[in-house]
Amino acid sequence: MLKNFFLLIVISFLTGCASITESKNQSMSVTTGDVTGAMCTLSNSKGSYYVNSTPGSVMVRNACDQLTITCKKDGYVPANPAAGSVQDKSKGMAWGNIVFGGIIGIAVDRQTGAGCNYPQQNIIFPMQKVSAESGATDIKKLKDLKELLDAGVITKEEFDKAKKQILN
């Protein structure tokens, strides 16, 4: 009987909730491809974190939501804007709540961010130099599109669809 009780206590320490056993912070590295010296902001519901010059690293507070990345450097634009997010993932220790922490433990782990982390710790946010073509303003594109509409080359529906793409 005493042996079983001792075993139960040992198991409870090994499978405790993530708030007790896991760190709430994690290091994230950001590179911008061949471009160096960009300033990047990493944001989630727990705050914003800054890499003053790429390549670089920063400690972020884990959150059970998406981490958004934006990088800026004069004369450069994102080569792949979709690279600007990392989805969170539940930590293994958070599952200890099923046995010991219950609903309260799950809620605490999610609220504090201890139950989640970002599996992608090395973020590549590629940037490219602004070219004459990619540097064209949205206003110029919209004016050109309006001229095509006025000339009857495209329909109103085609205009609206293209306008939506430019503005988004």
Secondary structure, DSSP 4 states (H G I P E B T S, - for coil): -HHHHHHHHHHHHHT--HHHHS-SEEEEEEEBTTB-S-EEEEEETTEEEEESSSSEEEEEE--SS-EEEEEE-TTEEES-GGGGEE--EE-GGGGGGGTTTHHHHHHHHHHHSTTEE-S--EEE--EEEPPTTTT--HHHHHHHHHHHHHTTSS-HHHHHHHHHHHH-
